[in-house]
Amino acid sequence: MKLLSPCTDKCENKNGYCTGCLRSISEISEWKTLSFIEKLEIYKKIEKRRRLQLK
């Protein structure tokens, strides 16, 4: 199974995370080499960041 990149092509680094996809620079640059499980972990982090952003 393959996970698509959460990239939204709205790259802007704010507070260490892209404002479009909420990933760090290292998460973005390593995405293609990560395993399915590692990508799932990043998706979990993105959801946490999104919830914090909504507060």
mmCIF file of the N, C-alpha and C atoms, coordinates in Angstrom:
data_MODEL
# 
_entry.id   MODEL 
# 
loop_
_atom_site.group_PDB 
_atom_site.id 
_atom_site.type_symbol 
_atom_site.label_atom_id 
_atom_site.label_alt_id 
_atom_site.label_comp_id 
_atom_site.label_asym_id 
_atom_site.label_entity_id 
_atom_site.label_seq_id 
_atom_site.pdbx_PDB_ins_code 
_atom_site.Cartn_x 
_atom_site.Cartn_y 
_atom_site.Cartn_z 
_atom_site.occupancy 
_atom_site.B_iso_or_equiv 
_atom_site.pdbx_formal_charge 
_atom_site.auth_seq_id 
_atom_site.auth_comp_id 
_atom_site.auth_asym_id 
_atom_site.auth_atom_id 
_atom_site.pdbx_PDB_model_num 
ATOM 1   N N  . MET A 1 1  ? 0.835  -1.170 0.000  1.00 0.00 ? 1  MET A N  1 
ATOM 2   C CA . MET A 1 1  ? 0.000  0.000  0.000  1.00 0.00 ? 1  MET A CA 1 
ATOM 3   C C  . MET A 1 1  ? 0.888  1.245  0.000  1.00 0.00 ? 1  MET A C  1 
ATOM 4   N N  . LYS A 1 2  ? 0.458  2.273  -0.699 1.00 0.00 ? 2  LYS A N  1 
ATOM 5   C CA . LYS A 1 2  ? 1.255  3.478  -0.832 1.00 0.00 ? 2  LYS A CA 1 
ATOM 6   C C  . LYS A 1 2  ? 0.513  4.672  -0.238 1.00 0.00 ? 2  LYS A C  1 
ATOM 7   N N  . LEU A 1 3  ? 1.240  5.496  0.504  1.00 0.00 ? 3  LEU A N  1 
ATOM 8   C CA . LEU A 1 3  ? 0.658  6.725  1.050  1.00 0.00 ? 3  LEU A CA 1 
ATOM 9   C C  . LEU A 1 3  ? 1.095  7.900  0.189  1.00 0.00 ? 3  LEU A C  1 
ATOM 10  N N  . LEU A 1 4  ? 0.157  8.722  -0.205 1.00 0.00 ? 4  LEU A N  1 
ATOM 11  C CA . LEU A 1 4  ? 0.479  9.904  -0.986 1.00 0.00 ? 4  LEU A CA 1 
ATOM 12  C C  . LEU A 1 4  ? 1.075  10.978 -0.089 1.00 0.00 ? 4  LEU A C  1 
ATOM 13  N N  . SER A 1 5  ? 1.884  11.808 -0.683 1.00 0.00 ? 5  SER A N  1 
ATOM 14  C CA . SER A 1 5  ? 2.464  12.923 0.043  1.00 0.00 ? 5  SER A CA 1 
ATOM 15  C C  . SER A 1 5  ? 1.370  13.913 0.429  1.00 0.00 ? 5  SER A C  1 
ATOM 16  N N  . PRO A 1 6  ? 1.453  14.470 1.634  1.00 0.00 ? 6  PRO A N  1 
ATOM 17  C CA . PRO A 1 6  ? 0.464  15.464 2.053  1.00 0.00 ? 6  PRO A CA 1 
ATOM 18  C C  . PRO A 1 6  ? 0.740  16.858 1.481  1.00 0.00 ? 6  PRO A C  1 
ATOM 19  N N  . CYS A 1 7  ? 1.695  16.962 0.576  1.00 0.00 ? 7  CYS A N  1 
ATOM 20  C CA . CYS A 1 7  ? 2.077  18.251 -0.007 1.00 0.00 ? 7  CYS A CA 1 
ATOM 21  C C  . CYS A 1 7  ? 0.876  18.938 -0.666 1.00 0.00 ? 7  CYS A C  1 
ATOM 22  N N  . THR A 1 8  ? 0.768  20.249 -0.427 1.00 0.00 ? 8  THR A N  1 
ATOM 23  C CA . THR A 1 8  ? -0.315 21.040 -1.022 1.00 0.00 ? 8  THR A CA 1 
ATOM 24  C C  . THR A 1 8  ? 0.219  22.112 -1.967 1.00 0.00 ? 8  THR A C  1 
ATOM 25  N N  . ASP A 1 9  ? 1.518  22.074 -2.253 1.00 0.00 ? 9  ASP A N  1 
ATOM 26  C CA . ASP A 1 9  ? 2.187  23.069 -3.112 1.00 0.00 ? 9  ASP A CA 1 
ATOM 27  C C  . ASP A 1 9  ? 2.007  24.496 -2.613 1.00 0.00 ? 9  ASP A C  1 
ATOM 28  N N  . LYS A 1 10 ? 1.946  24.665 -1.317 1.00 0.00 ? 10 LYS A N  1 
ATOM 29  C CA . LYS A 1 10 ? 1.851  25.989 -0.696 1.00 0.00 ? 10 LYS A CA 1 
ATOM 30  C C  . LYS A 1 10 ? 2.998  26.124 0.301  1.00 0.00 ? 10 LYS A C  1 
ATOM 31  N N  . CYS A 1 11 ? 4.188  25.878 -0.182 1.00 0.00 ? 11 CYS A N  1 
ATOM 32  C CA . CYS A 1 11 ? 5.353  25.828 0.695  1.00 0.00 ? 11 CYS A CA 1 
ATOM 33  C C  . CYS A 1 11 ? 5.713  27.193 1.269  1.00 0.00 ? 11 CYS A C  1 
ATOM 34  N N  . GLU A 1 12 ? 5.753  27.226 2.564  1.00 0.00 ? 12 GLU A N  1 
ATOM 35  C CA . GLU A 1 12 ? 6.212  28.393 3.309  1.00 0.00 ? 12 GLU A CA 1 
ATOM 36  C C  . GLU A 1 12 ? 6.610  27.884 4.679  1.00 0.00 ? 12 GLU A C  1 
ATOM 37  N N  . ASN A 1 13 ? 7.831  28.152 5.057  1.00 0.00 ? 13 ASN A N  1 
ATOM 38  C CA . ASN A 1 13 ? 8.330  27.657 6.330  1.00 0.00 ? 13 ASN A CA 1 
ATOM 39  C C  . ASN A 1 13 ? 7.995  28.658 7.427  1.00 0.00 ? 13 ASN A C  1 
ATOM 40  N N  . LYS A 1 14 ? 7.104  28.260 8.309  1.00 0.00 ? 14 LYS A N  1 
ATOM 41  C CA . LYS A 1 14 ? 6.715  29.116 9.424  1.00 0.00 ? 14 LYS A CA 1 
ATOM 42  C C  . LYS A 1 14 ? 6.805  28.285 10.700 1.00 0.00 ? 14 LYS A C  1 
ATOM 43  N N  . ASN A 1 15 ? 7.579  28.765 11.650 1.00 0.00 ? 15 ASN A N  1 
ATOM 44  C CA . ASN A 1 15 ? 7.757  28.052 12.920 1.00 0.00 ? 15 ASN A CA 1 
ATOM 45  C C  . ASN A 1 15 ? 8.336  26.655 12.728 1.00 0.00 ? 15 ASN A C  1 
ATOM 46  N N  . GLY A 1 16 ? 9.132  26.457 11.691 1.00 0.00 ? 16 GLY A N  1 
ATOM 47  C CA . GLY A 1 16 ? 9.774  25.169 11.466 1.00 0.00 ? 16 GLY A CA 1 
ATOM 48  C C  . GLY A 1 16 ? 8.962  24.166 10.677 1.00 0.00 ? 16 GLY A C  1 
ATOM 49  N N  . TYR A 1 17 ? 7.747  24.550 10.275 1.00 0.00 ? 17 TYR A N  1 
ATOM 50  C CA . TYR A 1 17 ? 6.882  23.649 9.514  1.00 0.00 ? 17 TYR A CA 1 
ATOM 51  C C  . TYR A 1 17 ? 6.321  24.353 8.287  1.00 0.00 ? 17 TYR A C  1 
ATOM 52  N N  . CYS A 1 18 ? 6.119  23.595 7.236  1.00 0.00 ? 18 CYS A N  1 
ATOM 53  C CA . CYS A 1 18 ? 5.479  24.120 6.037  1.00 0.00 ? 18 CYS A CA 1 
ATOM 54  C C  . CYS A 1 18 ? 4.035  24.483 6.390  1.00 0.00 ? 18 CYS A C  1 
ATOM 55  N N  . THR A 1 19 ? 3.590  25.658 5.982  1.00 0.00 ? 19 THR A N  1 
ATOM 56  C CA . THR A 1 19 ? 2.220  26.064 6.301  1.00 0.00 ? 19 THR A CA 1 
ATOM 57  C C  . THR A 1 19 ? 1.194  25.307 5.463  1.00 0.00 ? 19 THR A C  1 
ATOM 58  N N  . GLY A 1 20 ? 1.628  24.709 4.363  1.00 0.00 ? 20 GLY A N  1 
ATOM 59  C CA . GLY A 1 20 ? 0.703  23.948 3.520  1.00 0.00 ? 20 GLY A CA 1 
ATOM 60  C C  . GLY A 1 20 ? 0.443  22.543 4.031  1.00 0.00 ? 20 GLY A C  1 
ATOM 61  N N  . CYS A 1 21 ? 1.519  21.785 4.266  1.00 0.00 ? 21 CYS A N  1 
ATOM 62  C CA . CYS A 1 21 ? 1.356  20.376 4.656  1.00 0.00 ? 21 CYS A CA 1 
ATOM 63  C C  . CYS A 1 21 ? 1.690  20.099 6.121  1.00 0.00 ? 21 CYS A C  1 
ATOM 64  N N  . LEU A 1 22 ? 2.213  21.097 6.812  1.00 0.00 ? 22 LEU A N  1 
ATOM 65  C CA . LEU A 1 22 ? 2.561  20.985 8.237  1.00 0.00 ? 22 LEU A CA 1 
ATOM 66  C C  . LEU A 1 22 ? 3.661  19.964 8.523  1.00 0.00 ? 22 LEU A C  1 
ATOM 67  N N  . ARG A 1 23 ? 4.544  19.763 7.544  1.00 0.00 ? 23 ARG A N  1 
ATOM 68  C CA . ARG A 1 23 ? 5.697  18.888 7.772  1.00 0.00 ? 23 ARG A CA 1 
ATOM 69  C C  . ARG A 1 23 ? 6.945  19.738 7.975  1.00 0.00 ? 23 ARG A C  1 
ATOM 70  N N  . SER A 1 24 ? 7.921  19.170 8.678  1.00 0.00 ? 24 SER A N  1 
ATOM 71  C CA . SER A 1 24 ? 9.215  19.831 8.838  1.00 0.00 ? 24 SER A CA 1 
ATOM 72  C C  . SER A 1 24 ? 10.018 19.643 7.550  1.00 0.00 ? 24 SER A C  1 
ATOM 73  N N  . ILE A 1 25 ? 11.069 20.419 7.420  1.00 0.00 ? 25 ILE A N  1 
ATOM 74  C CA . ILE A 1 25 ? 11.928 20.303 6.237  1.00 0.00 ? 25 ILE A CA 1 
ATOM 75  C C  . ILE A 1 25 ? 12.486 18.884 6.124  1.00 0.00 ? 25 ILE A C  1 
ATOM 76  N N  . SER A 1 26 ? 12.908 18.292 7.231  1.00 0.00 ? 26 SER A N  1 
ATOM 77  C CA . SER A 1 26 ? 13.455 16.929 7.172  1.00 0.00 ? 26 SER A CA 1 
ATOM 78  C C  . SER A 1 26 ? 12.383 15.915 6.783  1.00 0.00 ? 26 SER A C  1 
ATOM 79  N N  . GLU A 1 27 ? 11.163 16.090 7.276  1.00 0.00 ? 27 GLU A N  1 
ATOM 80  C CA . GLU A 1 27 ? 10.074 15.178 6.900  1.00 0.00 ? 27 GLU A CA 1 
ATOM 81  C C  . GLU A 1 27 ? 9.775  15.280 5.405  1.00 0.00 ? 27 GLU A C  1 
ATOM 82  N N  . ILE A 1 28 ? 9.833  16.485 4.871  1.00 0.00 ? 28 ILE A N  1 
ATOM 83  C CA . ILE A 1 28 ? 9.589  16.687 3.439  1.00 0.00 ? 28 ILE A CA 1 
ATOM 84  C C  . ILE A 1 28 ? 10.703 16.049 2.617  1.00 0.00 ? 28 ILE A C  1 
ATOM 85  N N  . SER A 1 29 ? 11.956 16.331 2.984  1.00 0.00 ? 29 SER A N  1 
ATOM 86  C CA . SER A 1 29 ? 13.080 15.839 2.184  1.00 0.00 ? 29 SER A CA 1 
ATOM 87  C C  . SER A 1 29 ? 13.256 14.325 2.262  1.00 0.00 ? 29 SER A C  1 
ATOM 88  N N  . GLU A 1 30 ? 12.850 13.705 3.359  1.00 0.00 ? 30 GLU A N  1 
ATOM 89  C CA . GLU A 1 30 ? 13.015 12.256 3.529  1.00 0.00 ? 30 GLU A CA 1 
ATOM 90  C C  . GLU A 1 30 ? 11.811 11.448 3.051  1.00 0.00 ? 30 GLU A C  1 
ATOM 91  N N  . TRP A 1 31 ? 10.717 12.102 2.706  1.00 0.00 ? 31 TRP A N  1 
ATOM 92  C CA . TRP A 1 31 ? 9.446  11.431 2.413  1.00 0.00 ? 31 TRP A CA 1 
ATOM 93  C C  . TRP A 1 31 ? 9.593  10.252 1.453  1.00 0.00 ? 31 TRP A C  1 
ATOM 94  N N  . LYS A 1 32 ? 10.307 10.434 0.361  1.00 0.00 ? 32 LYS A N  1 
ATOM 95  C CA . LYS A 1 32 ? 10.404 9.382  -0.665 1.00 0.00 ? 32 LYS A CA 1 
ATOM 96  C C  . LYS A 1 32 ? 11.138 8.137  -0.181 1.00 0.00 ? 32 LYS A C  1 
ATOM 97  N N  . THR A 1 33 ? 11.953 8.274  0.845  1.00 0.00 ? 33 THR A N  1 
ATOM 98  C CA . THR A 1 33 ? 12.734 7.130  1.327  1.00 0.00 ? 33 THR A CA 1 
ATOM 99  C C  . THR A 1 33 ? 12.125 6.454  2.554  1.00 0.00 ? 33 THR A C  1 
ATOM 100 N N  . LEU A 1 34 ? 11.052 7.020  3.082  1.00 0.00 ? 34 LEU A N  1 
ATOM 101 C CA . LEU A 1 34 ? 10.452 6.473  4.303  1.00 0.00 ? 34 LEU A CA 1 
ATOM 102 C C  . LEU A 1 34 ? 9.577  5.252  4.027  1.00 0.00 ? 34 LEU A C  1 
ATOM 103 N N  . SER A 1 35 ? 9.488  4.396  5.008  1.00 0.00 ? 35 SER A N  1 
ATOM 104 C CA . SER A 1 35 ? 8.612  3.227  4.913  1.00 0.00 ? 35 SER A CA 1 
ATOM 105 C C  . SER A 1 35 ? 7.161  3.660  5.117  1.00 0.00 ? 35 SER A C  1 
ATOM 106 N N  . PHE A 1 36 ? 6.254  2.775  4.828  1.00 0.00 ? 36 PHE A N  1 
ATOM 107 C CA . PHE A 1 36 ? 4.827  3.032  5.017  1.00 0.00 ? 36 PHE A CA 1 
ATOM 108 C C  . PHE A 1 36 ? 4.536  3.417  6.468  1.00 0.00 ? 36 PHE A C  1 
ATOM 109 N N  . ILE A 1 37 ? 5.103  2.682  7.396  1.00 0.00 ? 37 ILE A N  1 
ATOM 110 C CA . ILE A 1 37 ? 4.890  2.934  8.829  1.00 0.00 ? 37 ILE A CA 1 
ATOM 111 C C  . ILE A 1 37 ? 5.439  4.302  9.227  1.00 0.00 ? 37 ILE A C  1 
ATOM 112 N N  . GLU A 1 38 ? 6.612  4.652  8.721  1.00 0.00 ? 38 GLU A N  1 
ATOM 113 C CA . GLU A 1 38 ? 7.195  5.957  9.036  1.00 0.00 ? 38 GLU A CA 1 
ATOM 114 C C  . GLU A 1 38 ? 6.325  7.094  8.494  1.00 0.00 ? 38 GLU A C  1 
ATOM 115 N N  . LYS A 1 39 ? 5.768  6.891  7.318  1.00 0.00 ? 39 LYS A N  1 
ATOM 116 C CA . LYS A 1 39 ? 4.871  7.901  6.741  1.00 0.00 ? 39 LYS A CA 1 
ATOM 117 C C  . LYS A 1 39 ? 3.595  8.032  7.570  1.00 0.00 ? 39 LYS A C  1 
ATOM 118 N N  . LEU A 1 40 ? 3.086  6.915  8.056  1.00 0.00 ? 40 LEU A N  1 
ATOM 119 C CA . LEU A 1 40 ? 1.909  6.966  8.938  1.00 0.00 ? 40 LEU A CA 1 
ATOM 120 C C  . LEU A 1 40 ? 2.201  7.779  10.196 1.00 0.00 ? 40 LEU A C  1 
ATOM 121 N N  . GLU A 1 41 ? 3.391  7.611  10.734 1.00 0.00 ? 41 GLU A N  1 
ATOM 122 C CA . GLU A 1 41 ? 3.778  8.368  11.925 1.00 0.00 ? 41 GLU A CA 1 
ATOM 123 C C  . GLU A 1 41 ? 3.808  9.863  11.631 1.00 0.00 ? 41 GLU A C  1 
ATOM 124 N N  . ILE A 1 42 ? 4.268  10.237 10.454 1.00 0.00 ? 42 ILE A N  1 
ATOM 125 C CA . ILE A 1 42 ? 4.274  11.653 10.077 1.00 0.00 ? 42 ILE A CA 1 
ATOM 126 C C  . ILE A 1 42 ? 2.852  12.161 9.934  1.00 0.00 ? 42 ILE A C  1 
ATOM 127 N N  . TYR A 1 43 ? 1.975  11.366 9.353  1.00 0.00 ? 43 TYR A N  1 
ATOM 128 C CA . TYR A 1 43 ? 0.569  11.770 9.251  1.00 0.00 ? 43 TYR A CA 1 
ATOM 129 C C  . TYR A 1 43 ? -0.037 12.011 10.636 1.00 0.00 ? 43 TYR A C  1 
ATOM 130 N N  . LYS A 1 44 ? 0.342  11.188 11.614 1.00 0.00 ? 44 LYS A N  1 
ATOM 131 C CA . LYS A 1 44 ? -0.143 11.388 12.987 1.00 0.00 ? 44 LYS A CA 1 
ATOM 132 C C  . LYS A 1 44 ? 0.362  12.716 13.545 1.00 0.00 ? 44 LYS A C  1 
ATOM 133 N N  . LYS A 1 45 ? 1.634  13.029 13.278 1.00 0.00 ? 45 LYS A N  1 
ATOM 134 C CA . LYS A 1 45 ? 2.204  14.298 13.726 1.00 0.00 ? 45 LYS A CA 1 
ATOM 135 C C  . LYS A 1 45 ? 1.498  15.475 13.061 1.00 0.00 ? 45 LYS A C  1 
ATOM 136 N N  . ILE A 1 46 ? 1.191  15.329 11.776 1.00 0.00 ? 46 ILE A N  1 
ATOM 137 C CA . ILE A 1 46 ? 0.492  16.390 11.042 1.00 0.00 ? 46 ILE A CA 1 
ATOM 138 C C  . ILE A 1 46 ? -0.864 16.664 11.682 1.00 0.00 ? 46 ILE A C  1 
ATOM 139 N N  . GLU A 1 47 ? -1.576 15.610 12.041 1.00 0.00 ? 47 GLU A N  1 
ATOM 140 C CA . GLU A 1 47 ? -2.893 15.786 12.669 1.00 0.00 ? 47 GLU A CA 1 
ATOM 141 C C  . GLU A 1 47 ? -2.778 16.517 14.007 1.00 0.00 ? 47 GLU A C  1 
ATOM 142 N N  . LYS A 1 48 ? -1.752 16.180 14.793 1.00 0.00 ? 48 LYS A N  1 
ATOM 143 C CA . LYS A 1 48 ? -1.533 16.874 16.062 1.00 0.00 ? 48 LYS A CA 1 
ATOM 144 C C  . LYS A 1 48 ? -1.237 18.349 15.816 1.00 0.00 ? 48 LYS A C  1 
ATOM 145 N N  . ARG A 1 49 ? -0.391 18.629 14.833 1.00 0.00 ? 49 ARG A N  1 
ATOM 146 C CA . ARG A 1 49 ? -0.047 20.019 14.512 1.00 0.00 ? 49 ARG A CA 1 
ATOM 147 C C  . ARG A 1 49 ? -1.273 20.783 14.021 1.00 0.00 ? 49 ARG A C  1 
ATOM 148 N N  . ARG A 1 50 ? -2.103 20.125 13.237 1.00 0.00 ? 50 ARG A N  1 
ATOM 149 C CA . ARG A 1 50 ? -3.318 20.766 12.725 1.00 0.00 ? 50 ARG A CA 1 
ATOM 150 C C  . ARG A 1 50 ? -4.269 21.123 13.877 1.00 0.00 ? 50 ARG A C  1 
ATOM 151 N N  . ARG A 1 51 ? -4.414 20.200 14.824 1.00 0.00 ? 51 ARG A N  1 
ATOM 152 C CA . ARG A 1 51 ? -5.280 20.471 15.983 1.00 0.00 ? 51 ARG A CA 1 
ATOM 153 C C  . ARG A 1 51 ? -4.752 21.638 16.810 1.00 0.00 ? 51 ARG A C  1 
ATOM 154 N N  . LEU A 1 52 ? -3.439 21.693 16.995 1.00 0.00 ? 52 LEU A N  1 
ATOM 155 C CA . LEU A 1 52 ? -2.843 22.794 17.749 1.00 0.00 ? 52 LEU A CA 1 
ATOM 156 C C  . LEU A 1 52 ? -3.026 24.121 17.018 1.00 0.00 ? 52 LEU A C  1 
ATOM 157 N N  . GLN A 1 53 ? -2.969 24.066 15.707 1.00 0.00 ? 53 GLN A N  1 
ATOM 158 C CA . GLN A 1 53 ? -3.128 25.258 14.882 1.00 0.00 ? 53 GLN A CA 1 
ATOM 159 C C  . GLN A 1 53 ? -4.547 25.823 14.988 1.00 0.00 ? 53 GLN A C  1 
ATOM 160 N N  . LEU A 1 54 ? -5.526 24.957 15.183 1.00 0.00 ? 54 LEU A N  1 
ATOM 161 C CA . LEU A 1 54 ? -6.922 25.381 15.254 1.00 0.00 ? 54 LEU A CA 1 
ATOM 162 C C  . LEU A 1 54 ? -7.285 26.006 16.601 1.00 0.00 ? 54 LEU A C  1 
ATOM 163 N N  . LYS A 1 55 ? -6.434 25.826 17.595 1.00 0.00 ? 55 LYS A N  1 
ATOM 164 C CA . LYS A 1 55 ? -6.725 26.375 18.936 1.00 0.00 ? 55 LYS A CA 1 
ATOM 165 C C  . LYS A 1 55 ? -6.518 27.868 18.971 1.00 0.00 ? 55 LYS A C  1 
# 
